[in-house]
């Protein structure tokens, strides 16, 4: 693999890359600078500098960077429920680099176009227009204001239209992602379908579109589009295009483990929320047996246990009326296996500290099977 590979929390020793990061404030939240040295924080993925790919990887195994990158890609695909065709998956795995972004964007466009062929999502929208014949409601005041002759009638009417918020988001997403792919065919086909939809700006961090039964088939495409827009950060300097495509490993680990639990325990609920007045509780994973919170941290024993995490699990256990709780970490050097008791008598909560080994050198489906087996053993 390329020499431009760095791991989270390890110093970047390439002066050109360090200078680039220092000069682009968009990247500052993802890196830490101490004594002139730059270290990535818990964000992993691709930093593309003027066509050159820089890899920031999680160190989940002591094996080669190839294996660490494979595991990162596997976690990403599973966490976001991205089902690639075999040929696309092979390209993402073998070429890696920014081609991973290419594959994900192409997958987004392919799935979206598939839904478009079943029919665009349309809604009734109220419109006002000057027409030659009466349609809908006759607007007297507007007719007096706009029409000096009797050749036209100002009307208000409902139109069954594709020009709605959901399609406006898809139009925005397609146009935003278009510059980052080499093969633009699928994206342009989607854009042609949306040619009567009006342009509108969307902030991908403000997720305000709600899905009912009629548009639920578009929800996976919407969620993938949001994910891509949130993580592609464009940077332009001297007419040259660069970008970053980075994932917070805290979120990725949580989503990945959540998907694993869903696949082995049908009672699993993710991000189940309970409100107690002004107190809002939302544990990562709730099963019929246990409350689980994932922590992407390096921990070796109870001596490393954060006091705030201990209080958090006690509050979860007592308010959800669940005695068994677990803090689940990725294995760092040694397996974590410890049991604690929080509180006493009627308010006692049992806290398990466990780690899951993410190390694996093999195919995607075999990786998922291996992790499922390890998680099952943890819950025994």
N, C-alpha and C positions, 0 to 999 in steps of 0.2 A: 504493500500500500504506500501511498504518498507519505513523505516525511512531515507533511503539514497536519500532524495529529497531536492533539493535546487532551489531557484529562481534566475533569472538573477539579478545582481547588489546587491544581499544580501550575507552577510558574510557566508562563509563555516566554521562551528564550529567543524568539525571532523579533529583532528590532523593528523590522518593517511592519509586522502585524501589530506590535505594541503601539507604534506611532499611529497607525491607522485607527486603532481602538480609542486612543487618547484624543484624536482629532474628530471623532464622531460621537457626539453626545447621545445619539439614539442608542448606542451600545453600552453606555455607562451603567445602566441598571443590571446588566448581565455579567459584569466583571468587577473585580476589586483591585484597587491599586494601593500598594504599601511599599514605601521606600523606593519608589520608581519602578517597582515590579508589578506586573499585571497577572492576575489569576482569574480564571473563570469561576463563577459561583456555581450554583447547582443547575445551570442551564446547559443543555446539551443539544447538539444538532450540527448545522452547517453554517459557516460564515463564508460567504462568497465575496471575495475582494477582487473586483475587476476581472472576473472570469476564473479566478483561482479559488478552489475550494479548501477551506480550513475546517477540520473536523474537531468538535468538542465532544468527547465521549464520556459516558459514565464508566467508572472502573468497577464493574460488578464481578469480574473474574481476573485471576492473575495470568490468564492465557493471553494470546496475542491481541493486538488492536483489531484485527479482523474479526475475532470472536466477540469482542466487546461491542463492535459496531453491529454485528449480526443480531446480538441480543437486544440492543437498543431498537433496531428496526422491528424485531419481533414484538417487543413490548408496545411499540407505537401502533403497529397494525392491530394488535389485539385490543388495546385500550380504546381505540376509536372505532372498533368493529369494522375495519376496512378489509373487505374481501376482494383480493386481487385475482385476476386470471393468472394461470401458471406462467405464461410468457411474461406478463408484467411483473410478477413477483420475482422471477429469475433476473430480470433486468435491474430491479431495485436492489436485489441482494448482491449481484455480481458487480454492477457498475458503481453502486452506492453514490457517493458525491451528490451534487445537486440534482442528479437524475432521480433521486428519491422524491424530491419536490415535483419534478416533471411527472412521475408516475402517479402521485397523489392527485395532482391537478387534473391529469387525464382521466383518472378514475372518477373524480367529481363530475367532470363534463359528461363522461359516458353514462353514468347512472342518472344524471339529470336529463340527458337527451332521451333515455329510455322511458322516463316518466312523461316527458313531453309528447312522445309518440302515442301515449295512452290518452292524451288530452291535456291541454293547458288548464291550470286552475283559474277559474273565472268567478267574478263576483258582480253583483249589481251595484253600480255606482251612479250617483246622481250627477247629471250634466245639464248645463244651460247652453242653448245655441239658437242662432237665427236660422230658421228653416223656411222652406217654401210652402210647407204644409204643416198643419197642427199635429204635434206629437206630445202626448202627455199633458202637462199643465200649461195653460196660457198665462204668461206673466205680463200683467197689464202695465205696471209702472216701467219695467225694463223695455217693453215694446214702445212706449211713448218716448223713452229716452233714446233708444237706438234706431228706431225705424221712422223715417220721415215719409215713406211711401207705404202702400199696402201690399208690396210685392213679397214681404217676408213677415214671419211671425216668430216672436221671441218665446221659446218654450223651455220648460224644465221637464226632464224625463229621466227614467232609469234605463241604463244600458248594461247588458250582460257583457262584461269586459275583462280582458286579461290584464288590464292596467291597474294592478292592485299592489299592495305592499310586498307580498311574497315574491311576485315576479320582478318587482323593482329591485328587491334584494339580489335575486339571481342575476339580473342584468348588471348590477354594481359589482358583484363578485366576479363574474366572467370578465368584465372589462379590467378589473383590478389585477386579476391573475394572468391575463393574456401576455404581458411582457415577460413573464418568467418561464414560459415554455417555448420549446423549439417547434414542436408540431402543434400548430394552432387550428387544425382542421375541425376537431370536435367542438372546440370553444366557439368557433365562428358559426358552426351549424346551430348551436344553441342560441347564439345572438340573433341569427336570422329568424328563429321562432319567436323571439321577443322583440321584433322590430317595431311593433306598435306600443311597446311599453315605454313609459317615460323615465328619464334619468332621475335618480335620487341618490343622495349620499347617505351611507349607513356607517355608523360607528360600530365595528364588530364586537366591542366590549360592552355594548348596551343591547342585550339580547331581549327584544321586546315582542317578537312575533310568537303568537300562541297558536297551537295546532288543535283543530277539531277533527272529527271523523272525515270530513270532506277533503281535507288537505294533508292528512296524516302520512300519505304515501310520499310526500315531499320532505318529510322531517329529516330522514337520514342525510339527504343531499344538503339541506339547510345547515345541519349541525356540522357536516364536513366542511362546507363553505365557510362557516364562522371560524372553525378551527384553523383553516388555512390563512384566512385574513388576519387573525389575531397574531399569528406567528411569523408571517412574512413581513419583515421590516425593510422597506426600500431605502437605499442611500445613494445619493447622486452627488458627484463631485467632478468638476472639469469635464462634464459631458459623459463621464463613464458611469455605468450602472453597476451597483453592488447591492447585496442584500444579505440579511441573516434569516435563518429558519431554525429557531431555537425553542426548546421545550423545557419547562420547569420540571425537574425530576421528582419533586414532591408531588405535583399533580399527576405526572405520568405513572409513577409507582402506585399511587392511590387508585387511579382509573384501571390500571392493569390488574392489580390484585382484586379489585371489585368485580371485574369481568370473570376472573378465575373463580371467585366464590359463586357468582351467578350460574356458572356452568356446572358446579358440583353440588349446589344446594338451592333448590327452587324457592325456598323461603327467604332468600337473601333480598334485603332492601338496601339500596345505596342512597346515601345522603338523606336518610329519613329524618324529618324535622319535627321537633316538638317545641311548643312555646309555653313558657311558664311566666306569664306576665311579660316583663321586659327581658327575661332570660330566654334566649333561643339556643336550643341544643340540636346539633346536626352531626352525629357520628358518621364516619366514613362508611361502615358496613354493619348492618344488623341482620343476624340470622336467628333462627328459632332457638339456638343454644347460647349465643354469645354476641357481645358488642365488640367490634374490632376497629381499631384506629391504626392506620398505617403511618409510619414515621420513616422518612428517608434520611436516616442519620447513621453515623458510625457509633455503635454502642456495643460494649463487650460484656457488661454485667449490670446488676442493679445499682452499683456505685455510680454508673454513668447516667442513671435515670433522672431525667429532668423533673424537678418538683412540680412544675406547672403541668406536665403530662400526667403525673400521679393524681393531682387534684382533678384534672379533666376526666380521667377514667372513673374516679370515685363519683363525680357528679353524674356522669352517664349511667353508671350502674344503679345508683340510688333513685334517679328520676325515671329511668326506663324500667325499673323493677326487674333488673337483670343482674343476677349475682356474678356471673362469669363475664369477664372482660379480657381483652387482649391488646397489647401493643405489638405490632408486627413490623419488623425491620428487615431490610435486605441484609443477607449475611455479608460481613466485611472480612474478617480473618477467621474468627471462630464462631460456631453456632451459639446463639443466645438461647438459653433455656433456664428460666427462673420463674418462681411463683411467689407472689406476695399477697398479703391480706391487708386491705384498706378499711379502716373503721372497725367497729365491733358490734356484737350482738345483732340487732335487727337491721342495722345499717352497714353490716360488713359486706365488702365487695372483694371478690377474688380477682386478682390481676395476674395474667400470664404475660411474661415477656418471651417472645419467640422471634426467630429469624427464618427467612426463607432463602435458600440458596438459588440464585438465578443463573449460576454457571451452567452452560450447556454448549456443546459443539455438535451441531447437526441441523436438521431441517426444521421448518416452522411448526408443522403439526406435531412432530416429535417433541419439540420444545414445550408446546402447550400441554401435551400429555404428561411430560416430566414434571412441570410446575404444578399441575393439578394433583399428581401423586404426592408431591412434597407438602402441599397445603393440606391434603387429607390427613397425612401423618401428624402435622402440627395440631390438627383439631381433635385427634384421638385422646 
